Amino acid sequence: MGSSAQNMLGRFLREWRGRVTLEDAGLPGRRGNRNSTLTQEDLARLSGYSVRTISALEQGSEHRPTPGLLTAIAQALRLSEEERRALWQLTGNARPPETDFAADGDPSLTRIIDLLEPNPAYLCDAAYNVQYHNRAFANWVFDFGSVPPDQRNLAKWLFRDDHAEHIVVDGKGHWEALVARMRGVLAGQPHDREFAGLVEELCDTSPRFKELWDRDARVASYRPGGEILTLREPGHTDPGQADDLEHHVAVTQSNLSPMTPNDERRFSTFLLPEGYTAPPYGPCAACARS
């Protein structure tokens, strides 16, 4: 780590030690004074590591602290979520393990989604649970308000509902990219039981998902900028329709995320071509035949 990071890490650790009393930590007081704060020796005792290791970390000479060491220190010092993140970042590590993703709804985001009409837009969490979408999304894609809450999941719908293949033209690459992104989420949050359960459920219930999941280890993430996606117009989503090409619409899928740490919610919109007007919503003839 660089000298500035070393200095900051040492300062932070000393300050964090200095606010935890022996009484807070459940340690005996020194000469009857339980209000004394932690020394390096106390922190070593609480964390289970040697005084030498703790001292080296504060001095910046412990260049590769293990996740186990950082976790033990964070617990001993009772660090907040933001402080844990700072500890990991200052030591050159990735996000702390077992960090919960933000998943609550956001009134400001839902308002933006409504204002994006007639462009389809939605908000989902890291596990692809759809938290909100506008009317245009319901017309172009699917109305998740029409199904039980435990089924309002974009990944489940994409891999288990035939209508998803009717909507997206040549969707093979789209499904492959989604699976790669899901691998990336699981790699970054391996202890997230909900997301691991989602992957297991899809492997059990969607042969297409399982084939893609088992095929390789490619990992991807959502990147800034737009991705061109071709959709079929509402009411004209039958791939076998004689005039199918006339109902293909190239949209720009734009993905945005809140800037708050660990907030893995994603706000996505399908930007329609300028000046384009979508036809009224209609049923899918392909779905009616199945």
BAKOLMAR-494695 format. One record per residue (C-alpha): residue number from 1; x, y, z; residue in three letters. Coordinates in nm, 4 decimals, always signed. Example, Ala and Ser with C-alpha at 12.3 -4.5 7.8 and 13.67 -1.06 7.14 Angstrom:
2
+-----+----------+----------+----------+------+
: seq :        x :        y :        z : type :
+-----+----------+----------+----------+------+
:   1 :  +1.2300 :  -0.4500 :  +0.7800 :  ALA :
:   2 :  +1.3670 :  -0.1060 :  +0.7140 :  SER :
+-----+----------+----------+----------+------+
***
This chain:
290
+-----+----------+----------+----------+------+
: seq :        x :        y :        z : type :
+-----+----------+----------+----------+------+
:   1 :  +0.0000 :  +0.0000 :  +0.0000 :  MET :
:   2 :  +0.1174 :  +0.3564 :  -0.0634 :  GLY :
:   3 :  +0.2613 :  +0.5797 :  +0.2082 :  SER :
:   4 :  -0.0522 :  +0.7958 :  +0.2284 :  SER :
:   5 :  -0.2697 :  +0.4868 :  +0.2686 :  ALA :
:   6 :  -0.0265 :  +0.3537 :  +0.5321 :  GLN :
:   7 :  -0.0466 :  +0.6767 :  +0.7295 :  ASN :
:   8 :  -0.4241 :  +0.6898 :  +0.7077 :  MET :
:   9 :  -0.4628 :  +0.3239 :  +0.8053 :  LEU :
:  10 :  -0.2424 :  +0.3696 :  +1.1110 :  GLY :
:  11 :  -0.4284 :  +0.6826 :  +1.2144 :  ARG :
:  12 :  -0.7659 :  +0.5145 :  +1.1714 :  PHE :
:  13 :  -0.6651 :  +0.2058 :  +1.3690 :  LEU :
:  14 :  -0.5284 :  +0.4137 :  +1.6562 :  ARG :
:  15 :  -0.8397 :  +0.6283 :  +1.6638 :  GLU :
:  16 :  -1.0690 :  +0.3260 :  +1.6486 :  TRP :
:  17 :  -0.8755 :  +0.1602 :  +1.9319 :  ARG :
:  18 :  -0.8988 :  +0.4778 :  +2.1342 :  GLY :
:  19 :  -1.2755 :  +0.4852 :  +2.1424 :  ARG :
:  20 :  -1.3271 :  +0.1272 :  +2.2698 :  VAL :
:  21 :  -1.2907 :  +0.0957 :  +2.6461 :  THR :
:  22 :  -1.1827 :  -0.2159 :  +2.8292 :  LEU :
:  23 :  -1.5329 :  -0.2367 :  +2.9717 :  GLU :
:  24 :  -1.6824 :  -0.2194 :  +2.6210 :  ASP :
:  25 :  -1.4572 :  -0.5047 :  +2.5152 :  ALA :
:  26 :  -1.5263 :  -0.7141 :  +2.8240 :  GLY :
:  27 :  -1.1644 :  -0.6979 :  +2.9414 :  LEU :
:  28 :  -1.0491 :  -0.6439 :  +3.3009 :  PRO :
:  29 :  -0.9511 :  -0.2900 :  +3.3894 :  GLY :
:  30 :  -0.6015 :  -0.1715 :  +3.4610 :  ARG :
:  31 :  -0.5670 :  -0.0813 :  +3.8296 :  ARG :
:  32 :  -0.9416 :  -0.0555 :  +3.8625 :  GLY :
:  33 :  -0.9839 :  +0.1748 :  +3.5654 :  ASN :
:  34 :  -1.2136 :  +0.0045 :  +3.3163 :  ARG :
:  35 :  -1.2509 :  +0.3280 :  +3.1210 :  ASN :
:  36 :  -0.9027 :  +0.2846 :  +2.9752 :  SER :
:  37 :  -0.9078 :  +0.2262 :  +2.6010 :  THR :
:  38 :  -0.7543 :  -0.0558 :  +2.4018 :  LEU :
:  39 :  -0.3806 :  -0.0899 :  +2.3520 :  THR :
:  40 :  -0.2218 :  -0.2907 :  +2.0734 :  GLN :
:  41 :  -0.1838 :  -0.5736 :  +2.3260 :  GLU :
:  42 :  -0.5566 :  -0.5591 :  +2.4033 :  ASP :
:  43 :  -0.6475 :  -0.5630 :  +2.0350 :  LEU :
:  44 :  -0.4158 :  -0.8583 :  +1.9801 :  ALA :
:  45 :  -0.5864 :  -1.0455 :  +2.2621 :  ARG :
:  46 :  -0.9345 :  -0.9701 :  +2.1288 :  LEU :
:  47 :  -0.8531 :  -1.0538 :  +1.7672 :  SER :
:  48 :  -0.6495 :  -1.3653 :  +1.8356 :  GLY :
:  49 :  -0.3463 :  -1.2327 :  +1.6478 :  TYR :
:  50 :  -0.0018 :  -1.1423 :  +1.7782 :  SER :
:  51 :  +0.0987 :  -0.7976 :  +1.9000 :  VAL :
:  52 :  +0.3628 :  -0.8013 :  +1.6277 :  ARG :
:  53 :  +0.0958 :  -0.8448 :  +1.3598 :  THR :
:  54 :  -0.1227 :  -0.5669 :  +1.5011 :  ILE :
:  55 :  +0.1759 :  -0.3327 :  +1.5305 :  SER :
:  56 :  +0.2890 :  -0.4090 :  +1.1756 :  ALA :
:  57 :  -0.0593 :  -0.3340 :  +1.0424 :  LEU :
:  58 :  -0.0745 :  +0.0017 :  +1.2214 :  GLU :
:  59 :  +0.2709 :  +0.0909 :  +1.0892 :  GLN :
:  60 :  +0.1794 :  -0.0106 :  +0.7338 :  GLY :
:  61 :  +0.4423 :  -0.2849 :  +0.7150 :  SER :
:  62 :  +0.1850 :  -0.5664 :  +0.7052 :  GLU :
:  63 :  +0.1452 :  -0.5517 :  +0.3276 :  HIS :
:  64 :  -0.0960 :  -0.8398 :  +0.2759 :  ARG :
:  65 :  -0.3325 :  -0.8667 :  +0.5716 :  PRO :
:  66 :  -0.5641 :  -1.1641 :  +0.5392 :  THR :
:  67 :  -0.9434 :  -1.1315 :  +0.5331 :  PRO :
:  68 :  -0.9453 :  -1.3248 :  +0.8609 :  GLY :
:  69 :  -0.7242 :  -1.0645 :  +1.0277 :  LEU :
:  70 :  -0.9327 :  -0.7754 :  +0.8975 :  LEU :
:  71 :  -1.2566 :  -0.9419 :  +1.0044 :  THR :
:  72 :  -1.1211 :  -1.0070 :  +1.3539 :  ALA :
:  73 :  -1.0052 :  -0.6456 :  +1.3904 :  ILE :
:  74 :  -1.3351 :  -0.5083 :  +1.2601 :  ALA :
:  75 :  -1.5267 :  -0.7175 :  +1.5126 :  GLN :
:  76 :  -1.2952 :  -0.6312 :  +1.8024 :  ALA :
:  77 :  -1.3135 :  -0.2583 :  +1.7271 :  LEU :
:  78 :  -1.6882 :  -0.2701 :  +1.6603 :  ARG :
:  79 :  -1.6515 :  -0.0962 :  +1.3276 :  LEU :
:  80 :  -1.9524 :  +0.0340 :  +1.1406 :  SER :
:  81 :  -2.0281 :  -0.0797 :  +0.7864 :  GLU :
:  82 :  -1.8565 :  +0.2289 :  +0.6432 :  GLU :
:  83 :  -1.5518 :  +0.1804 :  +0.8660 :  GLU :
:  84 :  -1.5234 :  -0.1874 :  +0.7710 :  ARG :
:  85 :  -1.5263 :  -0.0847 :  +0.4077 :  ARG :
:  86 :  -1.2555 :  +0.1760 :  +0.4694 :  ALA :
:  87 :  -1.0411 :  -0.0833 :  +0.6492 :  LEU :
:  88 :  -1.0649 :  -0.3219 :  +0.3550 :  TRP :
:  89 :  -0.9976 :  -0.0510 :  +0.0989 :  GLN :
:  90 :  -0.6976 :  +0.0940 :  +0.2820 :  LEU :
:  91 :  -0.5376 :  -0.2504 :  +0.2904 :  THR :
:  92 :  -0.5999 :  -0.3102 :  -0.0797 :  GLY :
:  93 :  -0.8735 :  -0.5668 :  -0.0282 :  ASN :
:  94 :  -1.2089 :  -0.5934 :  -0.1963 :  ALA :
:  95 :  -1.5445 :  -0.5443 :  -0.0287 :  ARG :
:  96 :  -1.5712 :  -0.6960 :  +0.3220 :  PRO :
:  97 :  -1.7284 :  -1.0435 :  +0.3237 :  PRO :
:  98 :  -2.0901 :  -1.0926 :  +0.4235 :  GLU :
:  99 :  -2.1781 :  -0.7312 :  +0.3587 :  THR :
: 100 :  -2.5497 :  -0.6901 :  +0.3011 :  ASP :
: 101 :  -2.6642 :  -0.5303 :  -0.0198 :  PHE :
: 102 :  -2.9074 :  -0.2420 :  +0.0036 :  ALA :
: 103 :  -3.2480 :  -0.3576 :  -0.1100 :  ALA :
: 104 :  -3.5076 :  -0.1059 :  +0.0073 :  ASP :
: 105 :  -3.7284 :  +0.0816 :  -0.2325 :  GLY :
: 106 :  -3.6455 :  +0.4416 :  -0.3166 :  ASP :
: 107 :  -3.9282 :  +0.6943 :  -0.3741 :  PRO :
: 108 :  -3.7016 :  +0.9235 :  -0.5768 :  SER :
: 109 :  -3.6075 :  +0.6404 :  -0.8138 :  LEU :
: 110 :  -3.9671 :  +0.5298 :  -0.8585 :  THR :
: 111 :  -4.0629 :  +0.8860 :  -0.9474 :  ARG :
: 112 :  -3.7862 :  +0.9008 :  -1.2086 :  ILE :
: 113 :  -3.9080 :  +0.5701 :  -1.3514 :  ILE :
: 114 :  -4.2606 :  +0.7088 :  -1.3882 :  ASP :
: 115 :  -4.1276 :  +1.0249 :  -1.5535 :  LEU :
: 116 :  -3.9500 :  +0.8158 :  -1.8173 :  LEU :
: 117 :  -4.2774 :  +0.7169 :  -1.9824 :  GLU :
: 118 :  -4.3172 :  +0.6126 :  -2.2632 :  PRO :
: 119 :  -3.9742 :  +0.4502 :  -2.2261 :  ASN :
: 120 :  -3.9918 :  +0.1195 :  -2.0346 :  PRO :
: 121 :  -3.8002 :  +0.1384 :  -1.7053 :  ALA :
: 122 :  -3.7641 :  -0.0702 :  -1.3918 :  TYR :
: 123 :  -3.5783 :  -0.0956 :  -1.0599 :  LEU :
: 124 :  -3.4439 :  -0.4218 :  -0.9218 :  CYS :
: 125 :  -3.2113 :  -0.5303 :  -0.6424 :  ASP :
: 126 :  -2.8915 :  -0.7366 :  -0.6617 :  ALA :
: 127 :  -3.0948 :  -1.0583 :  -0.6674 :  ALA :
: 128 :  -3.2999 :  -0.9320 :  -0.9647 :  TYR :
: 129 :  -3.6142 :  -0.8847 :  -0.7580 :  ASN :
: 130 :  -3.8181 :  -0.6229 :  -0.9413 :  VAL :
: 131 :  -3.9067 :  -0.3480 :  -0.6943 :  GLN :
: 132 :  -4.0846 :  -0.1159 :  -0.9330 :  TYR :
: 133 :  -4.1557 :  -0.0557 :  -1.3009 :  HIS :
: 134 :  -4.3622 :  +0.1852 :  -1.5052 :  ASN :
: 135 :  -4.6622 :  +0.1174 :  -1.7282 :  ARG :
: 136 :  -4.4493 :  +0.1138 :  -2.0416 :  ALA :
: 137 :  -4.2403 :  -0.1718 :  -1.8995 :  PHE :
: 138 :  -4.5584 :  -0.3674 :  -1.8270 :  ALA :
: 139 :  -4.6706 :  -0.3148 :  -2.1881 :  ASN :
: 140 :  -4.3387 :  -0.3959 :  -2.3531 :  TRP :
: 141 :  -4.2068 :  -0.6636 :  -2.1210 :  VAL :
: 142 :  -4.4185 :  -0.7954 :  -1.8342 :  PHE :
: 143 :  -4.6425 :  -0.6712 :  -1.5537 :  ASP :
: 144 :  -4.4734 :  -0.8049 :  -1.2420 :  PHE :
: 145 :  -4.7576 :  -0.6649 :  -1.0335 :  GLY :
: 146 :  -4.9750 :  -0.9432 :  -1.1762 :  SER :
: 147 :  -4.7796 :  -1.2225 :  -1.0037 :  VAL :
: 148 :  -4.7125 :  -1.3052 :  -0.6354 :  PRO :
: 149 :  -4.4239 :  -1.1172 :  -0.4698 :  PRO :
: 150 :  -4.1961 :  -1.4228 :  -0.4654 :  ASP :
: 151 :  -4.2244 :  -1.4449 :  -0.8442 :  GLN :
: 152 :  -4.1412 :  -1.0796 :  -0.9162 :  ARG :
: 153 :  -3.7917 :  -1.1693 :  -1.0230 :  ASN :
: 154 :  -3.6475 :  -1.0708 :  -1.3581 :  LEU :
: 155 :  -3.4078 :  -1.3655 :  -1.3852 :  ALA :
: 156 :  -3.6810 :  -1.6178 :  -1.3042 :  LYS :
: 157 :  -3.9083 :  -1.4627 :  -1.5625 :  TRP :
: 158 :  -3.6430 :  -1.4409 :  -1.8341 :  LEU :
: 159 :  -3.5449 :  -1.8055 :  -1.8028 :  PHE :
: 160 :  -3.8812 :  -1.9642 :  -1.7231 :  ARG :
: 161 :  -4.1384 :  -1.7705 :  -1.9232 :  ASP :
: 162 :  -4.1565 :  -1.8428 :  -2.2965 :  ASP :
: 163 :  -4.2794 :  -1.4891 :  -2.3578 :  HIS :
: 164 :  -3.9310 :  -1.3565 :  -2.2785 :  ALA :
: 165 :  -3.8015 :  -1.5272 :  -2.5929 :  GLU :
: 166 :  -4.0897 :  -1.3806 :  -2.7928 :  HIS :
: 167 :  -4.0035 :  -1.0255 :  -2.6871 :  ILE :
: 168 :  -3.6260 :  -1.0217 :  -2.7315 :  VAL :
: 169 :  -3.5037 :  -1.0735 :  -3.0870 :  VAL :
: 170 :  -3.2010 :  -1.3059 :  -3.1019 :  ASP :
: 171 :  -3.1806 :  -1.3122 :  -2.7243 :  GLY :
: 172 :  -2.9089 :  -1.5796 :  -2.6947 :  LYS :
: 173 :  -2.6311 :  -1.3272 :  -2.6352 :  GLY :
: 174 :  -2.8507 :  -1.1406 :  -2.3872 :  HIS :
: 175 :  -2.9100 :  -1.4562 :  -2.1793 :  TRP :
: 176 :  -2.5389 :  -1.5425 :  -2.1860 :  GLU :
: 177 :  -2.4452 :  -1.1932 :  -2.0669 :  ALA :
: 178 :  -2.7024 :  -1.2088 :  -1.7884 :  LEU :
: 179 :  -2.5647 :  -1.5399 :  -1.6603 :  VAL :
: 180 :  -2.2110 :  -1.3956 :  -1.6656 :  ALA :
: 181 :  -2.3326 :  -1.0977 :  -1.4615 :  ARG :
: 182 :  -2.4998 :  -1.3300 :  -1.2144 :  MET :
: 183 :  -2.1703 :  -1.5152 :  -1.1725 :  ARG :
: 184 :  -2.0111 :  -1.1794 :  -1.0962 :  GLY :
: 185 :  -2.2700 :  -1.1001 :  -0.8290 :  VAL :
: 186 :  -2.2253 :  -1.4414 :  -0.6663 :  LEU :
: 187 :  -1.8465 :  -1.4084 :  -0.6745 :  ALA :
: 188 :  -1.8671 :  -1.0712 :  -0.5004 :  GLY :
: 189 :  -2.1229 :  -1.1891 :  -0.2461 :  GLN :
: 190 :  -2.0695 :  -1.5651 :  -0.1994 :  PRO :
: 191 :  -2.2439 :  -1.5672 :  +0.1399 :  HIS :
: 192 :  -2.5662 :  -1.4095 :  +0.0126 :  ASP :
: 193 :  -2.8122 :  -1.6921 :  +0.0726 :  ARG :
: 194 :  -3.0903 :  -1.5315 :  -0.1270 :  GLU :
: 195 :  -2.8798 :  -1.4957 :  -0.4397 :  PHE :
: 196 :  -2.7231 :  -1.8406 :  -0.4034 :  ALA :
: 197 :  -3.0758 :  -1.9778 :  -0.3633 :  GLY :
: 198 :  -3.1847 :  -1.7994 :  -0.6811 :  LEU :
: 199 :  -2.9024 :  -1.9617 :  -0.8784 :  VAL :
: 200 :  -2.9856 :  -2.3049 :  -0.7359 :  GLU :
: 201 :  -3.3552 :  -2.2614 :  -0.8134 :  GLU :
: 202 :  -3.2857 :  -2.1595 :  -1.1728 :  LEU :
: 203 :  -3.0462 :  -2.4520 :  -1.2203 :  CYS :
: 204 :  -3.3240 :  -2.6833 :  -1.0985 :  ASP :
: 205 :  -3.6100 :  -2.5296 :  -1.2962 :  THR :
: 206 :  -3.4558 :  -2.3925 :  -1.6178 :  SER :
: 207 :  -3.2522 :  -2.6266 :  -1.8404 :  PRO :
: 208 :  -3.1453 :  -2.3251 :  -2.0469 :  ARG :
: 209 :  -3.0079 :  -2.1456 :  -1.7427 :  PHE :
: 210 :  -2.8295 :  -2.4556 :  -1.6127 :  LYS :
: 211 :  -2.6666 :  -2.5177 :  -1.9502 :  GLU :
: 212 :  -2.5346 :  -2.1602 :  -1.9602 :  LEU :
: 213 :  -2.4305 :  -2.1622 :  -1.5942 :  TRP :
: 214 :  -2.2320 :  -2.4844 :  -1.6312 :  ASP :
: 215 :  -2.0823 :  -2.3969 :  -1.9691 :  ARG :
: 216 :  -1.7974 :  -2.1723 :  -1.8524 :  ASP :
: 217 :  -1.6777 :  -1.9389 :  -1.5779 :  ALA :
: 218 :  -1.7160 :  -1.6087 :  -1.7620 :  ARG :
: 219 :  -1.7868 :  -1.3178 :  -1.5282 :  VAL :
: 220 :  -1.9267 :  -0.9786 :  -1.6287 :  ALA :
: 221 :  -2.0757 :  -0.6681 :  -1.4725 :  SER :
: 222 :  -2.3031 :  -0.3872 :  -1.5823 :  TYR :
: 223 :  -2.1035 :  -0.1062 :  -1.7341 :  ARG :
: 224 :  -2.1844 :  +0.2585 :  -1.7954 :  PRO :
: 225 :  -2.3241 :  +0.3433 :  -2.1337 :  GLY :
: 226 :  -2.5963 :  +0.1951 :  -2.3466 :  GLY :
: 227 :  -2.6436 :  -0.1496 :  -2.4928 :  GLU :
: 228 :  -2.8464 :  -0.1916 :  -2.8107 :  ILE :
: 229 :  -3.1229 :  -0.4471 :  -2.7759 :  LEU :
: 230 :  -3.3851 :  -0.5388 :  -3.0345 :  THR :
: 231 :  -3.7375 :  -0.5892 :  -2.9017 :  LEU :
: 232 :  -4.0645 :  -0.6770 :  -3.0693 :  ARG :
: 233 :  -4.3415 :  -0.4206 :  -3.0372 :  GLU :
: 234 :  -4.6252 :  -0.4752 :  -2.7891 :  PRO :
: 235 :  -4.9012 :  -0.6774 :  -2.9518 :  GLY :
: 236 :  -4.6638 :  -0.7974 :  -3.2247 :  HIS :
: 237 :  -4.4392 :  -1.0349 :  -3.0314 :  THR :
: 238 :  -4.5026 :  -1.3514 :  -3.2332 :  ASP :
: 239 :  -4.1685 :  -1.4551 :  -3.3901 :  PRO :
: 240 :  -4.3636 :  -1.6419 :  -3.6586 :  GLY :
: 241 :  -4.5693 :  -1.3456 :  -3.7797 :  GLN :
: 242 :  -4.5402 :  -1.2808 :  -4.1523 :  ALA :
: 243 :  -4.4326 :  -0.9176 :  -4.1084 :  ASP :
: 244 :  -4.2048 :  -0.9844 :  -3.8112 :  ASP :
: 245 :  -3.9202 :  -0.7599 :  -3.9275 :  LEU :
: 246 :  -4.1529 :  -0.4601 :  -3.9417 :  GLU :
: 247 :  -4.2108 :  -0.4882 :  -3.5675 :  HIS :
: 248 :  -3.8461 :  -0.5000 :  -3.4577 :  HIS :
: 249 :  -3.7458 :  -0.1938 :  -3.2553 :  VAL :
: 250 :  -3.3838 :  -0.1203 :  -3.1616 :  ALA :
: 251 :  -3.3785 :  +0.0230 :  -2.8094 :  VAL :
: 252 :  -3.0873 :  +0.1432 :  -2.5985 :  THR :
: 253 :  -3.0751 :  -0.0292 :  -2.2625 :  GLN :
: 254 :  -2.9160 :  +0.2042 :  -2.0093 :  SER :
: 255 :  -2.8261 :  +0.0798 :  -1.6608 :  ASN :
: 256 :  -2.7629 :  +0.3083 :  -1.3657 :  LEU :
: 257 :  -2.6887 :  +0.2361 :  -1.0007 :  SER :
: 258 :  -2.7061 :  +0.4542 :  -0.6884 :  PRO :
: 259 :  -2.3673 :  +0.5837 :  -0.5754 :  MET :
: 260 :  -2.4052 :  +0.4732 :  -0.2137 :  THR :
: 261 :  -2.1656 :  +0.1902 :  -0.1188 :  PRO :
: 262 :  -2.2985 :  -0.1666 :  -0.1345 :  ASN :
: 263 :  -2.6160 :  -0.0442 :  -0.3020 :  ASP :
: 264 :  -2.6453 :  -0.3032 :  -0.5756 :  GLU :
: 265 :  -2.9884 :  -0.1964 :  -0.6904 :  ARG :
: 266 :  -3.0057 :  -0.1290 :  -1.0602 :  ARG :
: 267 :  -3.2211 :  +0.1209 :  -1.2421 :  PHE :
: 268 :  -3.2641 :  +0.0240 :  -1.6077 :  SER :
: 269 :  -3.4494 :  +0.1807 :  -1.8951 :  THR :
: 270 :  -3.5064 :  +0.0913 :  -2.2587 :  PHE :
: 271 :  -3.4752 :  +0.4170 :  -2.4509 :  LEU :
: 272 :  -3.7014 :  +0.4086 :  -2.7557 :  LEU :
: 273 :  -3.5890 :  +0.5650 :  -3.0854 :  PRO :
: 274 :  -3.6466 :  +0.9389 :  -3.0990 :  GLU :
: 275 :  -3.9881 :  +1.0201 :  -3.2422 :  GLY :
: 276 :  -4.1077 :  +0.6605 :  -3.2159 :  TYR :
: 277 :  -4.4620 :  +0.5877 :  -3.0950 :  THR :
: 278 :  -4.5430 :  +0.2394 :  -2.9718 :  ALA :
: 279 :  -4.8657 :  +0.0672 :  -3.0779 :  PRO :
: 280 :  -5.1329 :  -0.0100 :  -2.8166 :  PRO :
: 281 :  -5.0734 :  -0.3103 :  -2.5960 :  TYR :
: 282 :  -5.2024 :  -0.6395 :  -2.7307 :  GLY :
: 283 :  -5.1803 :  -1.0087 :  -2.6400 :  PRO :
: 284 :  -4.9000 :  -1.2280 :  -2.7718 :  CYS :
: 285 :  -5.0225 :  -1.4627 :  -3.0442 :  ALA :
: 286 :  -4.7329 :  -1.7010 :  -2.9815 :  ALA :
: 287 :  -4.8280 :  -1.7324 :  -2.6140 :  CYS :
: 288 :  -5.1923 :  -1.7900 :  -2.7092 :  ALA :
: 289 :  -5.0922 :  -2.0881 :  -2.9234 :  ARG :
: 290 :  -4.8886 :  -2.2552 :  -2.6485 :  SER :
+-----+----------+----------+----------+------+
***
